[in-house]
Amino acid sequence: MLRILYLVHNLSDPAVHRRVTMLEAGGAAVTLAGFRRGAAPEGGEGPAPIELGHTADGRFTQRLASVATAAMSLGARLRHVEKPDIIIGRTLEMLALANRARAVFGADIPLVYECLDIHRLLLHPGPVGRAMRGAERLFGRDAALLITSSPAFVRDYFTRFGQSAAPVALLPNKVLELGAPRAPGPRAAPPSEGEPWRIGWFGALRCAKSLELLAAFTRRAGGRFEVVLRGLPAYREFADFDGFVAAEPYLSFAGPYRNPDDLAAIYGEVHFCWAIDFFEEGLNSAWLLPNRLYEGCRYGTVPIAMDGTETARFLAERQLGLRLDDASVDGLHAVLSAIDRQGYEALRQRIVAHDSAEWVAGIGDCRALVERLKAAAGSKAGGEVLLEAAA
């Protein structure tokens, strides 16, 4: 059985626990270690994770200081951990800690760099960006594998800036479903006369530009469209998220949800999925393929993407969804104003008829990932994309 030491930046992140589930379902034994951010880590059936300290969202300098402190005591924290076959560092600072962990075990253990977002500091045009990219090249110089979720990250960042020569494993942010296939559940019927179309914006809510655009559009539409927000707002990115939403007549915030338990229910209440993010416009936001893209399509909602992004490119290649060519009320009105029941059903049917393997990862994907990690544990050949699975 492959033994994995998995170092993560946020033990409370549901995506971390989905990855651990995937690795364990694929036949690996996982030791999870990392930092706690905000609420206490989620409970699980396996052993408790090894906590390395506390960090704060959006405070990168504090995170680096916490990593430096953890590095000094890492040997003591890992003293009861069996020597792993491979170490995965999720994010750049955890890759740095993975290098330290390898030194602790006194062996040439292969490292894997899991990078699912490109932090804006890495793209800073000045000395800060150059220093960050230099650190990434240094800590990743011996990586046996690079795991990432979008081909644009490879094409527009890792290859363009020469950041990694490691083989690439593409793991899209698909919905993880183990066991028997789940029924998609009931879907929202197109509205009758006088009822609103509903747009769902779910997940990490961090984009003030999206919030303002949707508010202005729904006010102009006079109630023909409503927006339902669910998830975890990044309050530091908004002047007053709760107050703003409460003051808008056609916006509502329904709080957090359980992933994957609530996905069928929440997507079943909306007609469209907002798959647009201007948070790091032109950079990370243009390159990512977000969770909500796969979740929304899995449950038969029609995604709305922004032209010029990897999400729009992905949908255009498959002739799915709607694409906005102008980030304005007029642009959104031009895309949505002509929607009727028949046109909507045609859009949705294309998604429902599409191969569900595009949206869902199953046990086969889990086993393929672990097999790829086993191969990485014994080989450091570089260059090509070797795997496409799920996050």
C-alpha positions, 0 to 999 in steps of 0.5 A: 500500500502506498504511504502518503504524507499529505501537507495542506494549508487548510485542514478545514477545506472540504476540498482537502478532505475530498482529496484524502477520500480519493486517495484512500479510495484508490488504495493509499494510506494517507497521513494528513498534516497541516494548518488550521484556518478559522473553524476547527477541522472537519471530523472524519473516520480516519486518524486525526490530522497532525496540526502544525499551527494556525493561519489566517485567510488572506494574510500571506506573510503570517502564513509564511511565518507559521510555516517557518515556525512549523519547519523548526518543530516538524521533526517532533511533529512527525516522530510517530509517522511511518516513513512515507513513500511520497510526500504531497505539498498542497500550495507553495508554502506546503511544498517548502514544508514538504522539502523539510519533511523529506529531510526529516525522514533522511531519505530521498522521498519523491515530492509532489507539488499540488497547485490548484490556484496561482497566487497573485504574488507569484504574478507580481511584476516586480521583485516580489513576484520574481522572488516568489517564482524563484522560491517555487522553482527552488522548492519544486526543482526535484518534484516527481509530479505536478498536480493541477486542475486546469490546462491553462495553469500549465500553458499560461503559467508553469510553461510560460514562466519555466516554473516546473519540468515535472510531469503534469497530472491534470485533475479537474475539479469534478464531483467525487461520487463513490459507489453506485451512481447517484440520481441527479435529483429533480431539476428546477422547471422553467418558470411560468409567466410572472415567475423568475429565472434563478441564477445560482452562485455557489462556493467561495464567494470572493468576487465583489465585481460579480456581486455588483454586476448581478445586483445591477442586472437583476434590478434592471430586469425588474424581478425577471431574474433572481440570484441565490448565493450559497457558500462562504463569503470572503468578507474581507473582499466586500465592504459589507457583504451582508448589508449589500445583499440584504438591500438588494431586492432580487439577491438572497444569501442562503448560507453555507452548504454541505459538499457533496451532500447538498449539491443535488438540492441546491443546484436543483433549485436554480436554472443557471450556474454563475461560473464567472470570477473576476477576483484575480481578473486576467490571471488566476480567474481567467485560468481556473476551471472552478468546482461550480462548473462541474457541480452545476453541469452534473446537476443539469444547470446551465453555466454562464461563463466569461469569454476569454477565460478557460471556462468559456473555452472549455464550454465552447469546445463542447458547445455547452452553456452561455458565454458573456462577452462584455462584463456589464449589465448590457452584456448580461442582458444581451445574453439572458433577455431572450431566454424562453422556456423552449430555448432554456430546455434546449440548453439544459438538454445538451448538458444532461445528454453530455457524458457524465464522466466529464463532471463526475469522478468515481472509484476508477479515477481514484485508483488511477491517481494512486497508480500515477503516484506509485509511478511517481514514487519510482520515476522522475521523468519529466514533461508531458501530461500523464493523467486526467482524473478528478479533484 
